């Protein structure tokens, strides 16, 4: 039976207490926003709502879910996130597989890695990137949102290190002896073993795509194509309610604050729903590949 020292027990207790407090701090704002969204206009505008709805009503949610512009933006955000994640995972996986080979198998591998690290530290800037996207004819299309950031170098390095340290070399050698090609090795050996790394990178990519709003403002000229994050930015930050498609008298009766709270909570909900399914892979994916045994 392993002996657990007193100092280790104290550290564990303090660690659990600290992380629990940190978790509560992260959840409190969501609970507050949810309570505001279900409250009536008077207590919401008077800033009386804390964590329990006052004068419970679902009018803000009815208006939000009945708003055609909001639902369109929600669908645009989901489409952009799914498409961007699939493209990013595909390109990163293929690039990481090639770059994970030894120098004798892939000549010039180090030059590519140095180049990728350089562009991770120094990018072209906003104006050259916009000109490039414009010249490619991607303005006002979903491709302008998903292609410029399709290859995240940090995620690529994470996957590269996992392939080099987390996948046994003997499995690849045995597959090569049996006559398997690179695509067969990648899909039959590397990917099944790499689920933790794929889930981690997928989560990073999904959160980044879902929360990104600035590229929608500069690359999309048609507001009907705005993803949800850009749509919410124009309403909440710029106070532009032209997209709400609501009668001003109805908006006054409902309270802008309750409607905004409902929209913010719905905007955070998809990632909150996805995270529990990837959590079991998340920590493992962060650590695996960091140390070579």
PLY file of the C-alpha trace (Angstrom):
ply
format ascii 1.0
element vertex 293
property float x
property float y
property float z
element edge 292
property int vertex1
property int vertex2
end_header
0.00 0.00 0.00
1.44 3.34 -1.06
2.04 5.82 1.74
0.64 9.28 1.07
2.52 11.98 2.92
0.81 14.66 4.98
2.15 17.44 2.76
0.71 15.74 -0.33
-2.72 15.46 1.32
-2.63 19.16 2.24
-1.61 20.04 -1.31
-4.48 17.95 -2.72
-7.03 19.62 -0.45
-5.78 23.12 -1.30
-5.66 22.25 -4.99
-9.23 20.90 -5.05
-10.49 23.90 -3.07
-8.75 26.36 -5.40
-10.01 24.66 -8.58
-13.53 24.42 -7.14
-13.47 28.14 -6.36
-12.17 28.86 -9.85
-14.96 26.75 -11.36
-17.61 28.58 -9.33
-16.20 31.94 -10.45
-16.49 30.81 -14.08
-20.07 29.54 -13.66
-21.45 32.52 -11.70
-21.63 34.91 -14.71
-23.57 32.32 -16.74
-26.04 31.79 -13.90
-26.50 35.55 -13.59
-27.08 35.99 -17.33
-29.58 33.11 -17.33
-31.44 34.65 -14.38
-31.60 38.05 -16.12
-32.94 36.49 -19.32
-35.86 34.94 -17.42
-36.68 38.10 -15.42
-39.20 40.80 -16.22
-37.98 44.19 -17.53
-38.40 46.19 -14.30
-36.03 44.23 -11.98
-33.61 43.57 -14.86
-33.29 47.26 -15.73
-33.00 48.16 -12.05
-30.08 45.70 -11.69
-31.91 43.80 -8.97
-31.45 40.33 -10.48
-28.62 38.27 -9.03
-28.83 34.49 -9.47
-32.59 33.86 -9.30
-35.06 35.24 -11.87
-37.44 37.92 -10.56
-41.00 38.00 -11.93
-40.26 34.96 -14.09
-41.08 35.36 -17.78
-39.94 33.75 -21.04
-40.72 36.74 -23.27
-37.04 37.46 -23.95
-36.46 33.85 -25.04
-39.59 33.88 -27.19
-38.42 37.04 -28.92
-34.89 35.71 -29.38
-35.88 32.28 -30.71
-38.60 33.85 -32.85
-36.21 36.32 -34.42
-35.40 35.18 -37.96
-32.18 37.21 -38.09
-30.91 35.68 -34.85
-31.70 32.13 -35.97
-29.99 32.77 -39.31
-26.89 34.06 -37.51
-26.97 31.02 -35.21
-27.03 28.70 -38.21
-24.22 30.67 -39.88
-22.15 30.36 -36.71
-22.72 26.60 -36.48
-21.93 26.13 -40.19
-18.76 28.20 -39.91
-17.62 26.30 -36.81
-18.26 22.83 -38.24
-16.70 23.62 -41.63
-13.72 25.42 -40.11
-13.05 22.61 -37.63
-13.21 19.89 -40.31
-10.89 21.79 -42.66
-8.46 22.67 -39.88
-8.27 19.14 -38.49
-7.78 17.70 -41.97
-4.96 20.05 -42.99
-3.24 19.91 -39.60
-3.37 16.11 -39.45
-1.95 15.66 -42.95
0.81 18.23 -42.36
1.69 16.84 -38.92
1.95 13.30 -40.29
4.43 14.38 -42.97
6.47 16.58 -40.62
6.64 13.85 -37.97
8.88 11.71 -40.20
12.63 11.51 -39.77
14.92 13.73 -41.84
16.03 10.76 -43.95
12.40 10.06 -44.89
11.41 13.68 -45.53
14.20 15.89 -46.78
13.78 19.53 -45.87
11.50 18.77 -42.93
13.34 21.15 -40.60
13.14 23.97 -43.14
9.36 23.61 -43.24
9.16 23.57 -39.44
11.31 26.71 -39.13
9.15 28.41 -41.75
5.95 27.52 -39.86
7.39 28.79 -36.57
8.40 32.03 -38.30
4.92 32.67 -39.68
3.46 31.83 -36.27
5.54 34.64 -34.74
5.30 37.11 -37.64
2.15 37.33 -39.78
1.45 39.43 -42.85
-0.81 41.90 -41.06
-4.44 42.86 -41.46
-4.27 44.88 -44.69
-2.18 42.38 -46.74
-4.41 39.56 -45.51
-7.54 41.46 -46.54
-6.06 42.22 -49.98
-5.20 38.53 -50.44
-8.69 37.40 -49.43
-10.19 40.00 -51.77
-7.99 38.96 -54.72
-8.98 35.34 -54.17
-12.63 36.32 -54.49
-13.53 35.17 -50.99
-15.07 38.42 -49.74
-18.63 37.98 -48.45
-18.34 34.17 -48.43
-17.96 31.68 -45.62
-14.56 30.69 -47.03
-13.16 34.05 -45.96
-13.90 33.02 -42.37
-12.50 29.48 -42.40
-9.59 29.40 -44.86
-7.22 32.17 -43.57
-6.88 30.48 -40.19
-7.23 26.88 -41.33
-3.69 25.92 -40.30
-3.01 27.00 -36.74
0.72 26.46 -36.23
0.41 25.95 -32.46
-2.09 23.14 -33.01
0.09 21.74 -35.78
3.11 21.57 -33.45
0.96 19.93 -30.77
-0.18 17.24 -33.22
3.33 16.86 -34.64
4.81 16.19 -31.20
2.06 13.70 -30.45
2.71 11.79 -33.67
6.45 11.67 -32.94
6.15 10.54 -29.32
2.70 9.02 -28.86
2.58 6.59 -31.78
4.89 3.55 -31.49
7.35 3.42 -34.37
7.10 -0.37 -34.44
3.46 -0.23 -35.55
4.34 1.89 -38.57
7.28 -0.32 -39.47
5.10 -3.44 -39.26
2.49 -1.81 -41.50
5.16 -0.84 -44.06
6.43 -4.42 -44.13
2.88 -5.61 -44.80
2.70 -3.25 -47.78
0.55 -0.48 -46.32
0.85 3.00 -47.83
1.05 6.30 -46.00
-2.70 7.00 -46.14
-3.47 3.51 -44.82
-0.98 3.99 -41.99
-2.38 7.42 -41.17
-6.04 6.37 -41.05
-5.57 2.87 -39.59
-2.80 3.48 -37.05
-2.13 7.14 -36.34
-5.66 8.53 -36.11
-7.17 5.84 -33.81
-4.26 6.29 -31.38
-4.44 10.08 -31.64
-8.02 10.61 -30.45
-6.96 12.62 -27.35
-4.84 14.98 -29.46
-7.54 15.29 -32.12
-10.18 16.06 -29.50
-7.96 18.69 -27.88
-7.13 20.42 -31.16
-10.76 20.11 -32.27
-11.92 21.82 -29.09
-9.38 24.63 -29.51
-10.50 25.12 -33.11
-14.23 25.04 -32.33
-13.91 27.61 -29.57
-11.80 29.85 -31.79
-14.17 29.62 -34.75
-17.29 30.09 -32.63
-16.00 33.12 -30.73
-14.35 34.87 -33.69
-16.32 37.99 -34.64
-13.82 40.46 -36.12
-13.26 38.60 -39.39
-17.01 38.62 -39.98
-17.05 42.41 -39.73
-14.24 42.97 -42.21
-14.83 40.16 -44.72
-18.65 40.04 -44.88
-20.56 42.90 -46.49
-23.97 41.25 -46.21
-25.23 41.28 -42.61
-27.47 38.28 -43.33
-24.28 36.18 -43.57
-22.96 37.24 -40.17
-22.12 34.36 -37.80
-23.65 34.59 -34.35
-20.57 36.12 -32.70
-20.47 38.97 -35.23
-24.24 39.40 -34.99
-24.05 39.72 -31.20
-21.13 42.15 -31.46
-23.13 44.53 -33.64
-26.06 44.44 -31.21
-24.37 44.35 -27.81
-21.19 46.35 -28.41
-22.21 48.68 -31.23
-25.82 48.98 -29.95
-27.10 48.45 -33.50
-30.60 47.00 -33.10
-31.50 47.20 -36.78
-30.83 43.45 -37.04
-33.26 42.60 -34.28
-36.34 43.02 -36.48
-38.39 44.06 -33.44
-41.06 46.69 -33.07
-39.59 49.50 -30.88
-42.64 49.45 -28.59
-42.29 45.70 -28.10
-38.57 46.09 -27.41
-39.27 48.75 -24.79
-41.82 46.51 -23.10
-39.43 43.56 -23.00
-36.20 45.33 -21.99
-33.07 45.27 -24.10
-31.11 43.80 -21.22
-33.19 40.63 -20.90
-33.09 40.02 -24.66
-29.33 40.52 -24.77
-28.92 38.15 -21.80
-30.91 35.46 -23.62
-28.83 35.91 -26.76
-25.52 35.79 -24.87
-26.51 32.61 -23.05
-27.65 30.93 -26.28
-24.38 32.02 -27.88
-22.36 30.28 -25.14
-24.56 27.18 -25.00
-23.19 25.17 -27.99
-19.61 25.12 -26.70
-20.83 24.34 -23.18
-22.74 21.37 -24.59
-19.81 20.07 -26.64
-17.12 20.37 -23.96
-18.33 17.51 -21.65
-18.04 15.02 -24.53
-14.40 16.03 -25.17
-13.33 16.58 -21.56
-12.08 13.01 -21.03
-9.65 13.47 -23.93
-8.73 17.08 -23.21
-6.20 16.78 -20.37
-4.68 13.63 -21.84
-4.29 15.31 -25.21
-2.52 18.31 -23.70
0.09 16.18 -21.89
0.67 13.39 -24.40
3.40 14.18 -26.84
5.06 16.70 -24.53
7.65 14.24 -23.17
9.34 11.47 -25.10
9.69 8.25 -23.17
0 1
1 2
2 3
3 4
4 5
5 6
6 7
7 8
8 9
9 10
10 11
11 12
12 13
13 14
14 15
15 16
16 17
17 18
18 19
19 20
20 21
21 22
22 23
23 24
24 25
25 26
26 27
27 28
28 29
29 30
30 31
31 32
32 33
33 34
34 35
35 36
36 37
37 38
38 39
39 40
40 41
41 42
42 43
43 44
44 45
45 46
46 47
47 48
48 49
49 50
50 51
51 52
52 53
53 54
54 55
55 56
56 57
57 58
58 59
59 60
60 61
61 62
62 63
63 64
64 65
65 66
66 67
67 68
68 69
69 70
70 71
71 72
72 73
73 74
74 75
75 76
76 77
77 78
78 79
79 80
80 81
81 82
82 83
83 84
84 85
85 86
86 87
87 88
88 89
89 90
90 91
91 92
92 93
93 94
94 95
95 96
96 97
97 98
98 99
99 100
100 101
101 102
102 103
103 104
104 105
105 106
106 107
107 108
108 109
109 110
110 111
111 112
112 113
113 114
114 115
115 116
116 117
117 118
118 119
119 120
120 121
121 122
122 123
123 124
124 125
125 126
126 127
127 128
128 129
129 130
130 131
131 132
132 133
133 134
134 135
135 136
136 137
137 138
138 139
139 140
140 141
141 142
142 143
143 144
144 145
145 146
146 147
147 148
148 149
149 150
150 151
151 152
152 153
153 154
154 155
155 156
156 157
157 158
158 159
159 160
160 161
161 162
162 163
163 164
164 165
165 166
166 167
167 168
168 169
169 170
170 171
171 172
172 173
173 174
174 175
175 176
176 177
177 178
178 179
179 180
180 181
181 182
182 183
183 184
184 185
185 186
186 187
187 188
188 189
189 190
190 191
191 192
192 193
193 194
194 195
195 196
196 197
197 198
198 199
199 200
200 201
201 202
202 203
203 204
204 205
205 206
206 207
207 208
208 209
209 210
210 211
211 212
212 213
213 214
214 215
215 216
216 217
217 218
218 219
219 220
220 221
221 222
222 223
223 224
224 225
225 226
226 227
227 228
228 229
229 230
230 231
231 232
232 233
233 234
234 235
235 236
236 237
237 238
238 239
239 240
240 241
241 242
242 243
243 244
244 245
245 246
246 247
247 248
248 249
249 250
250 251
251 252
252 253
253 254
254 255
255 256
256 257
257 258
258 259
259 260
260 261
261 262
262 263
263 264
264 265
265 266
266 267
267 268
268 269
269 270
270 271
271 272
272 273
273 274
274 275
275 276
276 277
277 278
278 279
279 280
280 281
281 282
282 283
283 284
284 285
285 286
286 287
287 288
288 289
289 290
290 291
291 292
